[in-house]
Amino acid sequence: MQRIDGFKKYAFSRHATVGDEGNYDIEGVWLFRGHIIPQEMHDHPQFEYYQHRKMDVVNNAEDQKLLREFWGGAVDKQANGKTIRTIAWHK
């Protein structure tokens, strides 16, 4: 998130620290302007570490559930099967 300041006008996301003590992950859901991940994101030095795919929140119930869990999530609720420890919007 620290290296995409100029890119923020094209996207926003919600990231959470999830998991249990000693076994935390950082997960999130992004929304990009357009239908593809912009090149600026591909050029980010840590992009290779992201797992990315296009979601279908209209026809796929699992994608709808994941989006609701992250964008409507709160501390101590579940997201992607893990307990949310911290959660924040990035825009």
N, C-alpha and C positions, 0 to 999 in steps of 0.2 A: 504494500500500500504506500510505502514511503517514496517509491520511485515512479509513481504514475500521476503526479500532480497535474501535469499538462493534459492528461488523458481523461480526467474526471468529467469533462463535459460530454463525453461519449458513453458513460456508463455509471451505474451505481450498484452497490452490493450490500449484503449483510453477512458478516462473518461472526462466527462463534468459536469459543474454546469449548470443546465438548469432551466428555469422557470421565474417567474416575481418577482419583488421586494417583499420580505417578504414571498415568497412561492417557495423556491429553493429546488431542488433535485439533487443528484449526481447519474448520470447514466453512463453506459459504455458498451463496447463490448470487450470481451476477446477472444483470440485465444490461445488454449492449444495444446501442442504437443500430438498427439495421438487422440483417439476417445472418451475419457471419461475425466471427470474432475479429475485430479490427487488427490491422498489422501492427499498430503500436503496442498492443497487448502481446502479440507473438514475439515482438522485439524485446520485451521485458526480460531482464537477466534470469529471473526465476520462473519463467513461463513453463519451462520443461518439467518443473516439479508439480504443476497443476494437473489434476485430472479434469478434463473438460469434455462436454458433450452438449448438443443442442437438446433442450427440453421441449416436450410437447404437452403443455399444460391444458390444452383443449381436449385432447383425446386420450391422454395417459393418466390414469388415476394415481399412479405412484409419483409421477412428476408433480401433479397438483398437490399431493400430500407433502412432498419435500419442500415445495415453495411455501406452503402455508406454515410448515414447521419452522422454517428459517425466518420468513418475513413477518410472521405473527408470533415468533418465539419469545420466550422470556427465561431468565435465570431459573434453574431447577425444573424446567420443562424438558421434553424430549425433542431432539432433532436428529433425523437419520439413525434412530435407534440408540442414541447416546444422550446423556444428561448435559444440558447447557450450563456451563459455568460462568461464562461472560458472553455478551453479544453486543454488537455495535453496527450501526449503519455507516457506510462509507460512500460519500457522494462528492 
